[in-house]
Amino acid sequence: MNKTDRINTMMRYINNRQYFTIRELVTQFNVSRSTVIRDLNTIQELGMPLTASVGRDGGYAVLQNQLLPAVQFNSEELKALFVSFLATLNTQLPYLQNRNTLTEKLVAIASQAQQDDLLTLQELLVFDHTNPRNPKLTELTDYAPALLKPLLNACLTTRQLILTTATTTQTVWIRHVFSRQTNWYVDAWDLTGHRLVQIAIDQLTAVAPVAQEEILQPAAIKQAQPQPNVKLTLDADAIQQWHNHPHPTAALQYQDAFQQTAILECRVAPTDLQQITDFSRWYLYLGAGARIVQAPTPLITILKQTAQRLLAQLPQ
């Protein structure tokens, strides 16, 4: 990273923090202490007001609400953004009701040569979700579930919400919002029924925050949730399968520096037949490299029944 790029990045870095130290910047940007001090002097000359406090680490604070220079993208960053748009064609995304205005702004900041490169990339690249009958980026409009964006906006204020469908009303704490097979779901803890639930967002009819006086402390909610009851070990082949079709709410815990072995821990409701069935199919998809260390009895039973059925179908 050259000096200009480093200073621009450093300005954005420190503008997002109320307080920072020279040691922190040395570690973050992998430069010497003297280089950091020179860069900070340059930043102050550019007009960002910094106040220094006495101390061994050379503490600094930056005044809030200061305007930074306009963000500029280099050619590679611009291509990365444009390719990201292409990769999400025909997918249901929140906050993206129409790509036209975003694309127009993206192309507007590009030079003529960069615009030519972007158009060439659009002709070359074809992704899984691209509609071959309508491949042009600026002609596509996304239709996510109607309540997906209101749900996410509500979660930015509080993750304790009242979710209403045609048949039920549940008070929940939102754990995750995820997409699976082009559908969006809520993974939540039912604060009344004390159980984990998954709700299809297209089934929601209303989303409302919990009354302020009824909001529970997050620590109490997390403490009330049950521990994972499924534990898997994955080898390199299973990890590759996981990357192609990851678990929507559980992350891998890599066990070596080269990420060739991993552990996955999650929870499956033992009484929810649909969850058990879905997880068993996903587990089989991971292949022989995935091994069960711990699992509820109903899941083991379904896997054994599936294995017996597959064996019975093999020719004698």
Beta strands, then each sheet from edge to edge (+ up, - down):
strand 1: 19-21
strand 2: 50-53
strand 3: 59-62
strand 4: 160-165
strand 5: 169-180
strand 6: 183-190
strand 7: 195-200
strand 8: 204-209
strand 9: 230-234
strand 10: 252-254
strand 11: 262-266
strand 12: 290-294
sheet 1: 1+ 3- 2+
sheet 2: 7+ 6- 5+ 4- 8+
sheet 3: 10+ 11- 9+ 12-
end
